[in-house]
Amino acid sequence: MLRQVTAIRYVTPLREGGSLPGVVEADDLGTYVVKFRGAGQGPRALVAEVISGELGRRLGLPVPELTEIHLDPVVARAEPDEEIQELIKASAGANLGMDFLPGSLGYDPVVHPVEAGLASRVVAFDAFVENVDRSWRNPNLLMWHGGLWLIDHGATLYFHHNWPRAAAVVHRAYKWDDHVLKPYATELATEGPALAARITPELLEDVIAQVPGEWLDEGDREAYLTHLSARAERPEAWLP
């Protein structure tokens, strides 16, 4: 399970995010970017955040720590914005917290070149989880203390929005024409298969187990494990 904390103060909204995430202070004195379960995307976006984010972390990619952050609607009392009040009230219980990286900058592919091995591993990872949200228009990458960090994986695993069709697309190829790191991913031929070989059923079972029980029942966990394990078996189908 993810480490659990409790929100004690809503600090500020991040209005550039479509789901209206916010910065929240927790009872461990940490500060987190919170994706709310009551947002329009619903719990499936949070499930994708956990499975993909934790998979990336276990594969050695720089993803900020994820936490299960519990929210009491009473936190909304100090917030003057009615829209945010309603969002907090609709998000009682378990939400997703991502370690806040103070002073981080949005990634600019012209200003921030990325080492070929890392860029290639990120592309291979995105190909496996079918990340449609890593383009130059919206890279979902940050620069912090001189290093690259991967954020916002709610748009991955999009097969789970249509389970009846999921089996038919389990080996779907990844479209990476506008991937923001494509120019730097010059070692994909070696780094891609090496990363794919590390995606085992045991690893997938571990990351799926991190999803809070409020968002996913046991039958659904098995469905994710079956689909992702089958995809991992044929990297030649999805690796660019």
Contacts in CASP RR format, 6 or more apart in sequence:
PFRMAT RR
TARGET T0000
AUTHOR 0000-0000-0000
METHOD contacts of the structure
MODEL  1
MLRQVTAIRYVTPLREGGSLPGVVEADDLGTYVVKFRGAGQGPRALVAEV
ISGELGRRLGLPVPELTEIHLDPVVARAEPDEEIQELIKASAGANLGMDF
LPGSLGYDPVVHPVEAGLASRVVAFDAFVENVDRSWRNPNLLMWHGGLWL
IDHGATLYFHHNWPRAAAVVHRAYKWDDHVLKPYATELATEGPALAARIT
PELLEDVIAQVPGEWLDEGDREAYLTHLSARAERPEAWLP
1 68 0 8 1.000
1 209 0 8 1.000
1 210 0 8 1.000
1 212 0 8 1.000
2 50 0 8 1.000
2 54 0 8 1.000
2 66 0 8 1.000
2 67 0 8 1.000
2 68 0 8 1.000
2 210 0 8 1.000
2 212 0 8 1.000
3 65 0 8 1.000
3 67 0 8 1.000
3 68 0 8 1.000
4 67 0 8 1.000
4 68 0 8 1.000
4 69 0 8 1.000
4 70 0 8 1.000
5 26 0 8 1.000
5 27 0 8 1.000
5 28 0 8 1.000
5 30 0 8 1.000
5 32 0 8 1.000
5 67 0 8 1.000
5 68 0 8 1.000
5 69 0 8 1.000
5 70 0 8 1.000
6 26 0 8 1.000
6 27 0 8 1.000
6 69 0 8 1.000
6 70 0 8 1.000
6 71 0 8 1.000
6 72 0 8 1.000
7 24 0 8 1.000
7 25 0 8 1.000
7 26 0 8 1.000
7 27 0 8 1.000
7 34 0 8 1.000
7 69 0 8 1.000
7 70 0 8 1.000
7 71 0 8 1.000
7 72 0 8 1.000
7 75 0 8 1.000
7 95 0 8 1.000
8 25 0 8 1.000
8 26 0 8 1.000
8 27 0 8 1.000
8 75 0 8 1.000
9 24 0 8 1.000
9 25 0 8 1.000
9 75 0 8 1.000
9 78 0 8 1.000
10 22 0 8 1.000
10 23 0 8 1.000
10 24 0 8 1.000
10 75 0 8 1.000
10 76 0 8 1.000
10 78 0 8 1.000
10 79 0 8 1.000
10 84 0 8 1.000
10 88 0 8 1.000
11 22 0 8 1.000
11 23 0 8 1.000
11 24 0 8 1.000
11 25 0 8 1.000
11 31 0 8 1.000
12 22 0 8 1.000
12 23 0 8 1.000
13 20 0 8 1.000
13 21 0 8 1.000
13 22 0 8 1.000
13 23 0 8 1.000
13 81 0 8 1.000
13 84 0 8 1.000
14 20 0 8 1.000
14 21 0 8 1.000
14 22 0 8 1.000
14 23 0 8 1.000
14 33 0 8 1.000
18 39 0 8 1.000
19 35 0 8 1.000
19 36 0 8 1.000
19 39 0 8 1.000
19 40 0 8 1.000
19 41 0 8 1.000
19 45 0 8 1.000
20 36 0 8 1.000
20 39 0 8 1.000
20 83 0 8 1.000
20 84 0 8 1.000
20 87 0 8 1.000
21 33 0 8 1.000
21 34 0 8 1.000
21 35 0 8 1.000
21 36 0 8 1.000
21 39 0 8 1.000
22 33 0 8 1.000
22 34 0 8 1.000
22 36 0 8 1.000
23 31 0 8 1.000
23 32 0 8 1.000
23 33 0 8 1.000
23 34 0 8 1.000
23 100 0 8 1.000
24 31 0 8 1.000
24 32 0 8 1.000
24 33 0 8 1.000
24 34 0 8 1.000
24 69 0 8 1.000
24 71 0 8 1.000
24 75 0 8 1.000
24 97 0 8 1.000
25 31 0 8 1.000
25 32 0 8 1.000
26 32 0 8 1.000
26 67 0 8 1.000
26 69 0 8 1.000
30 100 0 8 1.000
31 100 0 8 1.000
31 102 0 8 1.000
32 67 0 8 1.000
32 69 0 8 1.000
32 97 0 8 1.000
32 98 0 8 1.000
32 99 0 8 1.000
32 100 0 8 1.000
33 97 0 8 1.000
33 98 0 8 1.000
33 99 0 8 1.000
33 100 0 8 1.000
33 151 0 8 1.000
34 69 0 8 1.000
34 71 0 8 1.000
34 95 0 8 1.000
34 96 0 8 1.000
34 97 0 8 1.000
34 98 0 8 1.000
35 45 0 8 1.000
35 46 0 8 1.000
35 49 0 8 1.000
35 95 0 8 1.000
35 96 0 8 1.000
35 97 0 8 1.000
35 98 0 8 1.000
35 154 0 8 1.000
36 71 0 8 1.000
36 87 0 8 1.000
36 88 0 8 1.000
36 90 0 8 1.000
36 91 0 8 1.000
36 95 0 8 1.000
37 43 0 8 1.000
37 46 0 8 1.000
37 90 0 8 1.000
37 91 0 8 1.000
37 93 0 8 1.000
37 94 0 8 1.000
37 95 0 8 1.000
37 96 0 8 1.000
37 214 0 8 1.000
37 215 0 8 1.000
38 87 0 8 1.000
38 90 0 8 1.000
38 91 0 8 1.000
39 45 0 8 1.000
39 87 0 8 1.000
39 91 0 8 1.000
41 154 0 8 1.000
43 214 0 8 1.000
43 215 0 8 1.000
43 216 0 8 1.000
44 160 0 8 1.000
44 161 0 8 1.000
45 154 0 8 1.000
45 155 0 8 1.000
46 95 0 8 1.000
46 96 0 8 1.000
46 154 0 8 1.000
46 215 0 8 1.000
47 157 0 8 1.000
47 160 0 8 1.000
47 211 0 8 1.000
47 215 0 8 1.000
47 216 0 8 1.000
47 224 0 8 1.000
48 129 0 8 1.000
48 153 0 8 1.000
48 154 0 8 1.000
48 155 0 8 1.000
48 156 0 8 1.000
48 157 0 8 1.000
48 158 0 8 1.000
48 160 0 8 1.000
49 66 0 8 1.000
49 96 0 8 1.000
49 98 0 8 1.000
49 152 0 8 1.000
49 153 0 8 1.000
49 154 0 8 1.000
50 66 0 8 1.000
50 96 0 8 1.000
50 207 0 8 1.000
50 210 0 8 1.000
50 211 0 8 1.000
50 212 0 8 1.000
51 129 0 8 1.000
51 156 0 8 1.000
51 157 0 8 1.000
51 207 0 8 1.000
51 208 0 8 1.000
51 210 0 8 1.000
51 211 0 8 1.000
51 224 0 8 1.000
51 228 0 8 1.000
52 129 0 8 1.000
52 131 0 8 1.000
52 153 0 8 1.000
52 154 0 8 1.000
52 156 0 8 1.000
52 157 0 8 1.000
53 63 0 8 1.000
53 66 0 8 1.000
53 150 0 8 1.000
53 153 0 8 1.000
53 207 0 8 1.000
54 63 0 8 1.000
54 66 0 8 1.000
54 206 0 8 1.000
54 207 0 8 1.000
54 210 0 8 1.000
55 125 0 8 1.000
55 128 0 8 1.000
55 129 0 8 1.000
55 199 0 8 1.000
55 203 0 8 1.000
55 204 0 8 1.000
55 207 0 8 1.000
56 63 0 8 1.000
56 125 0 8 1.000
56 150 0 8 1.000
57 63 0 8 1.000
57 65 0 8 1.000
57 66 0 8 1.000
58 203 0 8 1.000
58 206 0 8 1.000
58 207 0 8 1.000
59 121 0 8 1.000
59 125 0 8 1.000
59 195 0 8 1.000
59 198 0 8 1.000
59 199 0 8 1.000
61 118 0 8 1.000
61 121 0 8 1.000
61 122 0 8 1.000
61 125 0 8 1.000
61 150 0 8 1.000
62 147 0 8 1.000
62 148 0 8 1.000
62 149 0 8 1.000
62 150 0 8 1.000
63 149 0 8 1.000
63 150 0 8 1.000
63 151 0 8 1.000
64 98 0 8 1.000
64 99 0 8 1.000
64 100 0 8 1.000
64 101 0 8 1.000
64 149 0 8 1.000
64 151 0 8 1.000
65 98 0 8 1.000
65 99 0 8 1.000
66 96 0 8 1.000
66 97 0 8 1.000
66 98 0 8 1.000
66 99 0 8 1.000
66 210 0 8 1.000
67 96 0 8 1.000
67 97 0 8 1.000
67 98 0 8 1.000
67 99 0 8 1.000
68 94 0 8 1.000
68 95 0 8 1.000
68 96 0 8 1.000
68 97 0 8 1.000
68 212 0 8 1.000
69 94 0 8 1.000
69 95 0 8 1.000
69 96 0 8 1.000
69 97 0 8 1.000
70 93 0 8 1.000
70 94 0 8 1.000
70 95 0 8 1.000
71 88 0 8 1.000
71 91 0 8 1.000
71 92 0 8 1.000
71 93 0 8 1.000
71 95 0 8 1.000
72 92 0 8 1.000
72 93 0 8 1.000
73 88 0 8 1.000
73 89 0 8 1.000
73 92 0 8 1.000
75 88 0 8 1.000
76 84 0 8 1.000
76 85 0 8 1.000
76 88 0 8 1.000
76 89 0 8 1.000
79 85 0 8 1.000
79 88 0 8 1.000
93 214 0 8 1.000
94 212 0 8 1.000
94 213 0 8 1.000
94 214 0 8 1.000
94 215 0 8 1.000
98 151 0 8 1.000
101 142 0 8 1.000
101 144 0 8 1.000
101 149 0 8 1.000
103 144 0 8 1.000
104 142 0 8 1.000
104 143 0 8 1.000
104 144 0 8 1.000
104 149 0 8 1.000
105 142 0 8 1.000
105 143 0 8 1.000
105 144 0 8 1.000
106 139 0 8 1.000
106 141 0 8 1.000
106 142 0 8 1.000
106 143 0 8 1.000
107 139 0 8 1.000
107 141 0 8 1.000
107 142 0 8 1.000
107 143 0 8 1.000
107 148 0 8 1.000
107 180 0 8 1.000
109 136 0 8 1.000
109 139 0 8 1.000
109 180 0 8 1.000
109 181 0 8 1.000
109 183 0 8 1.000
109 184 0 8 1.000
112 143 0 8 1.000
112 148 0 8 1.000
113 184 0 8 1.000
114 122 0 8 1.000
114 148 0 8 1.000
114 181 0 8 1.000
114 184 0 8 1.000
115 184 0 8 1.000
116 184 0 8 1.000
116 185 0 8 1.000
116 186 0 8 1.000
116 187 0 8 1.000
117 185 0 8 1.000
117 187 0 8 1.000
117 191 0 8 1.000
118 148 0 8 1.000
119 181 0 8 1.000
119 184 0 8 1.000
119 185 0 8 1.000
119 186 0 8 1.000
119 187 0 8 1.000
120 184 0 8 1.000
120 185 0 8 1.000
120 186 0 8 1.000
120 187 0 8 1.000
120 188 0 8 1.000
120 190 0 8 1.000
120 191 0 8 1.000
120 192 0 8 1.000
121 191 0 8 1.000
121 192 0 8 1.000
121 195 0 8 1.000
122 134 0 8 1.000
122 148 0 8 1.000
122 150 0 8 1.000
122 181 0 8 1.000
122 185 0 8 1.000
123 176 0 8 1.000
123 179 0 8 1.000
123 181 0 8 1.000
123 182 0 8 1.000
123 185 0 8 1.000
123 188 0 8 1.000
123 192 0 8 1.000
123 240 0 8 1.000
124 188 0 8 1.000
124 191 0 8 1.000
124 192 0 8 1.000
124 195 0 8 1.000
124 196 0 8 1.000
124 239 0 8 1.000
124 240 0 8 1.000
125 131 0 8 1.000
125 195 0 8 1.000
126 134 0 8 1.000
126 156 0 8 1.000
126 174 0 8 1.000
126 176 0 8 1.000
126 179 0 8 1.000
127 174 0 8 1.000
127 176 0 8 1.000
127 238 0 8 1.000
127 239 0 8 1.000
127 240 0 8 1.000
128 174 0 8 1.000
128 196 0 8 1.000
128 199 0 8 1.000
128 231 0 8 1.000
128 232 0 8 1.000
128 235 0 8 1.000
128 238 0 8 1.000
129 153 0 8 1.000
129 156 0 8 1.000
129 157 0 8 1.000
130 156 0 8 1.000
130 157 0 8 1.000
130 158 0 8 1.000
130 159 0 8 1.000
130 172 0 8 1.000
130 174 0 8 1.000
130 238 0 8 1.000
131 153 0 8 1.000
131 155 0 8 1.000
131 156 0 8 1.000
132 155 0 8 1.000
132 156 0 8 1.000
132 158 0 8 1.000
133 140 0 8 1.000
133 152 0 8 1.000
133 153 0 8 1.000
133 154 0 8 1.000
133 155 0 8 1.000
133 156 0 8 1.000
134 140 0 8 1.000
134 141 0 8 1.000
134 179 0 8 1.000
134 180 0 8 1.000
134 181 0 8 1.000
135 178 0 8 1.000
135 179 0 8 1.000
135 180 0 8 1.000
136 178 0 8 1.000
136 180 0 8 1.000
137 178 0 8 1.000
139 180 0 8 1.000
140 150 0 8 1.000
140 151 0 8 1.000
140 152 0 8 1.000
140 153 0 8 1.000
141 148 0 8 1.000
141 149 0 8 1.000
141 150 0 8 1.000
141 151 0 8 1.000
141 180 0 8 1.000
142 148 0 8 1.000
142 149 0 8 1.000
142 151 0 8 1.000
143 149 0 8 1.000
157 224 0 8 1.000
159 165 0 8 1.000
159 166 0 8 1.000
159 169 0 8 1.000
159 170 0 8 1.000
159 172 0 8 1.000
159 227 0 8 1.000
160 166 0 8 1.000
160 224 0 8 1.000
163 223 0 8 1.000
166 223 0 8 1.000
166 227 0 8 1.000
167 227 0 8 1.000
170 227 0 8 1.000
170 230 0 8 1.000
170 231 0 8 1.000
171 230 0 8 1.000
171 231 0 8 1.000
171 234 0 8 1.000
171 237 0 8 1.000
171 238 0 8 1.000
172 237 0 8 1.000
172 238 0 8 1.000
173 237 0 8 1.000
173 238 0 8 1.000
174 238 0 8 1.000
174 239 0 8 1.000
174 240 0 8 1.000
176 182 0 8 1.000
176 240 0 8 1.000
179 185 0 8 1.000
188 239 0 8 1.000
188 240 0 8 1.000
192 235 0 8 1.000
192 239 0 8 1.000
193 235 0 8 1.000
193 239 0 8 1.000
196 232 0 8 1.000
196 235 0 8 1.000
196 239 0 8 1.000
197 235 0 8 1.000
199 228 0 8 1.000
199 232 0 8 1.000
200 232 0 8 1.000
201 225 0 8 1.000
201 229 0 8 1.000
201 232 0 8 1.000
204 224 0 8 1.000
204 225 0 8 1.000
204 228 0 8 1.000
204 229 0 8 1.000
204 232 0 8 1.000
205 225 0 8 1.000
208 216 0 8 1.000
208 221 0 8 1.000
208 224 0 8 1.000
208 225 0 8 1.000
208 228 0 8 1.000
209 221 0 8 1.000
211 221 0 8 1.000
216 224 0 8 1.000
231 237 0 8 1.000
231 238 0 8 1.000
END
